[in-house]
């Protein structure tokens, strides 16, 4: 039953986003010390190039809603396809200074902050909202415990649904889940 509910939560998506949208990526995959020796022996690095699963996300400042999903890689064509599928044309995109976004956001109004230089906020340009969601997501997934990579989209969908419906009361959330069950 929980598997079915998570599937429905994952399919209950918002978007496409318009207005100001923060985009960012993160990596999910557990603590290094908890990995089996056969994986630790190979070694890895932090951030880009890690062996963890990449997750790409967008937060609409207008609605406070989030879209996030695992992606196979962080290549420009992959990110551009994700942006075109989830953003309305003319959206204002705020990113960090990662060079991978330089060619991706040519279709949108793009502003960025340079985290490497220690600049995290330039007026209203920042990615603090999506970074906050990443912290929320990782805390919630840590409570869940070990998650298989093939099940990550379901658990990710559940946490996105919880975040996007955070302002509803418990009864309203239960009613929303019931509507999702009845509709399918």
Secondary structure, 3 states (H helix, E strand, C coil): CHHHHHHHHHHCCCCCECCEEEEEEEEECCCHHHCCHHHHCCCCCCCCCCCCEEEEEEEECCCCCEEEEECCCCCHHHHHHHHHHHECCCCEEEECCCHHHCCHHHHCEEEECCHHHCCCCECCECCHHHHHHHHHHHHHHHHHCCCCHHHHHHHHHHHHHHHHCCCCCHHHHHHHHHHHHHHC
